[in-house]
Amino acid sequence: MASTPGTPRLLRAMNDRAALDLLLAQGPLSRTALGNLTGLSKPTASQLLSRLESAGLVRASGTSAGRPGPNAQLYEINGGIAYVAGLDVTPIRIRSAVADLTGKVVGSYELPTPGRSARGTVERVVKAIDGALGEAGLRRDRLHRVSIGTPGGFDPTTGRLRYAMHLPGWHAARLLDELAAAIAVPLEVENDVNLAAVAEQRVGHAQGSDNFVLLWGEDGIGAAVVIGGRLVRGATGGAGEVAFLPLPGTPLVRNVGRNNAGGFQELAGGEAVLALARSHGLKARTAEAAVAAALQTPGGGDTVLAEFAHRLAVGLAAIVAVVDPELIVLSGGVITAGGERLRGLVQDELSELAVPRPRLLMSAIHTDPVLSGALQSALSTTRDEVFDTAGPPTGSTPD
């Protein structure tokens, strides 16, 4: 009877992946430590490391001198075997970064794009990628994958951007094809708030949370919904476009697609927050600065924070009633400027407006959450590809 094709190879590949994931999570490890963590014998752990070192996936990285126990050779992931790029696109700039396989950022670049025309989008994206690669001292042929975050969402049935009329140059019918051809590596394009949720899920507060919502507050209001550990995008890529939610406290907005606004946006978007702050005597040029000023201004500032918290809770109550998440993460510069004080106020308000009582936390990703999520998304797929040591099936082996 023939044995199951590839079983020894697949078992080795499973052990390899377990070892690689441990090296990613815990840094340089010795043969003995890796064997203890994986449950493999010392000879098997030695064979595994030799195999991974020959494949270029791991490399020696000094010794355990100075640590308790005998001096031993340490091994780490060879980050330089693959690189990914992430981009965060807004109406006024493109921010890019390149990371190695370990997630270490090795180059970054920012391309201001204020007042740009609808033409030249592909060229600007390529320039942003090349700028980050240049800082890292890398050529474009070293990239394995690119992930781009934009406002709105690309409709999977048409391939065109929706829900983001304020982003010129990104609505062409063949834009994704043109970008893929120009970049010449696998490309993924995702909603920016969804990518902030990816960052939270991989390296932030949502690790281990299968059902959570990330509420984003910048100039625009948005959300990402994760159910069963997976992002919910919707039939047209519009899941989480909560700016269009009709809510009490603001006039009903009609023709929301044409106006690119809706009830929640009019209630708690950047312009509304800035107007609220100014109505109570706070002077600021941006909504983020206004919320920060409110923290430092007794009286009027307290009123601003309480009202802002109420407005956020009104929108969250509608979301919670539908999704019932275990966790809500508050993200985006305008919201996070309010810190723990604003979080507590939102929590108190939400407890009065919704039956479910999800945990409410400020984002753990304090710098460039969209860019962080883009890199994490690209790294996840790239690691699956690079770390796959099973190879193609070789057929069955006769008894």
C-alpha positions in Angstrom: 0.0 0.0 0.0 1.4 3.4 -0.9 2.1 5.8 1.9 0.4 9.2 2.0 2.3 11.4 -0.5 4.5 14.0 1.1 3.7 13.2 4.7 7.4 13.4 6.0 7.9 16.5 3.9 4.8 18.2 5.3 5.7 17.3 8.9 9.1 18.9 8.4 7.5 21.9 6.9 5.1 22.2 9.9 8.1 22.0 12.3 10.0 24.5 10.2 7.1 27.0 10.3 6.7 26.6 14.1 10.4 27.2 14.6 10.4 30.3 12.3 7.3 31.7 14.1 9.1 31.3 17.4 12.2 33.0 16.1 10.1 35.9 14.9 8.3 36.2 18.2 11.1 35.6 20.6 14.2 36.8 18.8 17.5 34.9 18.6 17.3 31.3 20.1 19.8 28.5 20.6 19.3 25.0 19.3 18.4 23.8 22.8 15.9 26.6 23.5 14.3 26.0 20.1 14.1 22.3 20.8 12.5 22.9 24.2 9.9 25.4 22.8 8.9 23.1 19.9 9.2 19.8 21.7 11.7 18.5 19.2 14.7 16.4 20.2 18.1 18.0 20.1 19.2 16.1 16.9 15.9 17.0 15.2 16.2 20.6 16.2 19.8 20.7 14.9 18.7 19.2 11.6 15.9 21.7 11.4 18.2 24.7 11.9 20.7 23.3 9.4 18.0 23.0 6.9 16.7 26.5 7.5 20.2 28.0 7.4 20.9 26.2 4.1 17.7 27.7 2.7 18.8 31.2 3.8 15.8 31.6 6.2 17.9 31.8 9.4 21.4 32.8 10.2 23.8 32.6 13.1 23.6 35.7 15.3 26.3 35.5 18.0 26.3 33.4 21.1 24.5 33.3 24.5 27.5 34.6 26.3 26.4 36.7 29.3 23.1 34.7 29.6 22.5 32.0 32.2 23.7 28.5 31.2 26.4 27.2 28.8 27.6 29.4 26.0 25.6 28.5 22.8 25.2 29.6 19.2 22.1 31.7 18.6 20.0 31.8 15.5 17.7 34.5 14.1 15.4 35.1 11.1 17.3 36.3 8.0 15.2 39.5 7.5 17.0 40.4 4.3 15.6 37.4 2.4 12.5 39.4 1.6 11.2 42.9 1.7 7.7 44.5 1.6 6.5 48.0 1.1 3.4 49.7 2.7 1.8 53.0 1.6 -0.7 55.3 3.4 -2.4 57.5 0.9 -4.4 60.6 1.8 -5.5 63.7 -0.2 -2.5 65.6 0.9 0.4 63.1 0.9 1.6 59.6 0.3 3.6 58.0 3.2 5.6 54.9 2.4 7.9 52.5 4.2 9.9 49.3 3.5 10.3 46.5 6.0 12.4 43.3 6.0 10.9 39.9 6.7 11.2 40.4 10.5 9.1 43.6 10.3 12.0 46.0 10.8 11.4 49.2 8.9 14.6 49.9 6.9 13.4 52.9 4.8 10.7 55.5 4.7 9.6 58.4 2.5 6.8 61.0 2.4 5.6 62.6 -0.8 3.5 65.7 -0.3 0.6 65.9 -2.8 -1.5 69.0 -1.9 -3.7 70.2 -4.7 -2.6 67.5 -7.1 -4.6 66.8 -10.3 -6.2 63.5 -11.1 -3.4 62.6 -13.4 -0.1 61.0 -12.5 -1.4 58.7 -9.7 0.6 55.7 -10.8 3.8 57.8 -11.1 3.4 59.2 -7.6 2.9 55.8 -6.1 6.0 54.5 -7.8 7.9 57.6 -6.6 6.9 57.0 -3.1 7.9 53.3 -3.2 11.2 54.1 -4.8 11.8 56.9 -2.2 11.5 54.4 0.7 13.6 51.8 -1.2 16.3 54.5 -1.9 16.6 55.3 1.8 17.0 51.5 2.5 19.6 51.2 -0.2 17.5 48.6 -2.1 16.4 48.2 -5.7 12.8 47.6 -6.6 13.5 44.0 -7.6 14.1 43.2 -3.9 10.4 43.8 -3.1 8.1 40.8 -2.7 4.8 42.6 -2.1 3.2 46.0 -1.8 0.2 47.0 0.3 -1.5 50.3 -0.1 -4.1 51.9 2.2 -6.6 54.5 0.8 -9.8 56.1 2.0 -12.9 54.4 0.8 -12.9 50.9 -0.7 -12.3 49.2 -4.0 -15.5 47.6 -5.2 -14.6 43.9 -5.9 -17.2 43.7 -8.7 -15.8 46.7 -10.7 -12.3 47.3 -9.3 -13.1 51.0 -8.9 -12.7 53.1 -5.7 -15.9 54.0 -3.9 -16.8 56.2 -0.9 -13.8 58.5 -1.4 -14.6 61.3 -3.8 -12.1 63.5 -2.1 -9.2 61.4 -3.4 -8.5 62.6 -6.9 -6.8 60.3 -9.4 -7.9 57.1 -7.7 -11.2 56.4 -9.5 -10.0 55.4 -13.0 -11.4 52.1 -14.2 -8.1 50.4 -14.8 -6.1 52.0 -12.0 -5.4 48.7 -10.1 -4.1 47.1 -13.3 -1.9 50.0 -14.1 -0.5 50.1 -10.6 0.2 46.4 -10.6 1.9 46.6 -14.0 4.1 49.6 -12.9 5.1 48.1 -9.6 5.6 44.6 -11.1 5.2 42.7 -7.7 2.1 41.4 -6.0 -0.1 44.3 -5.0 -2.9 44.6 -2.5 -5.0 47.8 -2.0 -7.1 48.1 1.2 -9.2 50.6 3.0 -7.0 52.7 5.3 -9.1 52.1 8.5 -9.2 48.4 7.8 -5.4 48.4 7.7 -5.3 50.3 11.1 -7.4 47.4 12.4 -4.9 44.9 10.9 -2.1 46.6 12.8 -4.2 46.4 16.0 -5.0 42.8 15.4 -1.4 41.8 14.7 0.6 43.9 17.2 -1.9 45.9 19.2 -4.8 45.5 21.7 -6.9 43.3 19.4 -4.4 40.3 19.5 -6.6 37.4 20.4 -9.9 39.2 19.8 -11.9 37.6 17.0 -14.8 40.1 17.1 -13.9 43.8 17.4 -14.5 47.2 15.9 -12.0 49.9 15.4 -13.5 53.4 15.3 -11.3 55.9 13.4 -11.5 59.7 14.0 -9.5 62.1 11.8 -11.0 64.7 9.5 -13.3 61.8 8.5 -15.0 59.2 10.7 -14.7 55.6 9.8 -14.7 52.1 11.2 -13.3 48.6 10.6 -15.3 45.5 11.6 -13.7 42.2 12.3 -15.9 39.2 12.9 -14.6 35.7 13.4 -11.0 37.1 13.0 -11.7 38.3 9.5 -12.2 41.8 8.2 -15.8 42.5 6.9 -15.6 44.4 3.7 -19.1 44.1 2.4 -20.5 43.5 -1.1 -19.1 46.8 -2.6 -16.2 47.4 -0.2 -18.3 49.8 1.9 -18.5 47.9 5.3 -17.3 50.3 8.0 -18.2 53.5 6.1 -20.0 54.7 9.2 -19.6 58.4 8.3 -22.8 57.9 6.3 -24.8 56.7 9.3 -27.9 58.8 9.8 -27.9 59.7 13.5 -29.9 61.9 15.9 -28.4 65.3 16.6 -27.8 66.3 13.0 -30.1 67.0 10.0 -30.7 64.1 7.7 -28.1 64.2 4.9 -29.3 63.1 1.5 -27.3 62.3 -1.6 -24.6 61.1 0.7 -22.5 59.6 -2.1 -22.4 62.9 -4.0 -21.8 65.0 -0.9 -19.3 62.5 0.6 -20.9 63.2 4.0 -23.5 61.7 6.3 -24.9 61.9 9.8 -22.0 60.6 11.8 -19.5 62.7 9.8 -21.6 65.8 10.4 -21.8 65.0 14.1 -18.3 63.9 15.0 -16.0 64.5 12.0 -13.1 66.9 12.1 -14.9 70.0 11.0 -17.7 69.3 13.6 -15.2 68.9 16.4 -13.3 72.0 15.5 -16.6 74.0 15.3 -17.6 72.6 18.7 -14.3 73.7 20.3 -14.4 77.2 18.9 -18.0 77.6 20.1 -16.7 77.2 23.6 -13.8 79.6 23.2 -11.0 77.2 22.4 -8.6 78.4 19.7 -7.1 75.8 17.4 -6.3 75.3 13.8 -7.2 71.6 13.6 -9.6 69.2 15.3 -6.7 67.3 16.8 -5.3 70.4 18.3 -8.7 71.4 19.6 -9.2 68.1 21.5 -5.7 68.4 22.9 -6.5 72.0 24.0 -9.7 70.8 25.6 -7.7 68.5 27.9 -5.8 71.6 29.2 -8.8 73.9 29.5 -11.1 73.6 32.6 -14.7 74.6 32.1 -15.1 75.0 28.3 -12.7 72.2 27.6 -14.6 69.9 29.9 -17.8 70.7 28.0 -16.1 70.0 24.7 -14.8 66.6 25.7 -18.1 65.6 27.2 -20.0 66.6 24.1 -17.5 64.9 21.8 -17.7 61.7 23.9 -21.5 61.8 23.6 -21.4 62.2 19.9 -18.9 59.3 19.5 -21.0 57.1 21.8 -24.2 57.8 19.7 -22.5 56.5 16.6 -20.9 53.6 18.5 -24.3 52.6 20.0 -25.7 52.1 16.5 -22.6 50.0 15.5 -22.7 47.9 18.7 -26.4 47.2 18.3 -25.6 45.5 14.9 -22.2 43.9 15.5 -22.0 43.2 19.3 -18.2 43.3 19.4 -16.1 42.1 22.4 -13.8 45.1 22.0 -13.9 48.6 20.5 -10.5 50.2 19.7 -10.5 54.0 19.4 -8.0 55.2 16.8 -7.1 58.2 14.6 -5.4 61.4 15.7 -8.5 63.4 16.7 -9.9 60.7 19.0 -6.5 59.6 20.5 -5.7 63.3 21.3 -8.3 63.0 24.0 -6.5 60.1 25.7 -7.8 58.1 28.6 -10.0 60.9 29.7 -12.0 60.9 26.5 -12.0 57.1 26.5 -13.6 57.0 29.9 -16.2 59.5 28.9 -17.1 57.5 25.8 -17.3 54.3 27.9 -19.7 55.9 30.4 -21.9 57.3 27.6 -22.0 54.1 25.7 -23.0 52.2 28.7 -26.2 54.3 28.8 -26.9 53.9 25.1 -26.2 50.3 24.3 -27.1 46.9 25.9 -23.8 45.1 25.1 -20.8 46.3 27.1 -17.7 45.8 25.0 -14.3 46.7 26.3 -13.2 50.1 25.1 -9.5 50.9 24.6 -7.4 53.6 23.0 -5.2 52.3 20.1 -1.9 50.7 21.0 -0.5 51.9 17.6 0.6 55.4 18.4 2.5 56.2 15.1 1.3 55.6 11.6 -1.3 53.0 12.3 -2.4 52.7 8.6 1.2 52.4 7.4 1.8 49.8 10.1 -1.2 47.8 9.0 -0.1 47.9 5.4 3.3 46.5 6.3 1.7 43.9 8.6 -0.7 42.8 5.8 2.1 42.5 3.3 4.3 40.7 5.7 1.7 38.1 6.6 1.3 36.9 3.0 5.0 37.2 2.3 5.9 35.1 5.3 3.4 32.4 4.3 5.1 32.3 0.9 8.8 32.5 2.0 8.4 30.2 5.0 6.7 27.4 3.0 9.5 24.8 3.0 7.3 21.9 1.9 8.0 22.5 -1.8 5.9 20.9 -4.6 4.6 17.4 -4.2 6.9 14.7 -5.5 4.3 12.0 -5.8 3.6 8.9 -3.8 6.3 6.5 -2.5 5.7 2.8 -3.0 6.1 0.4 -0.1 
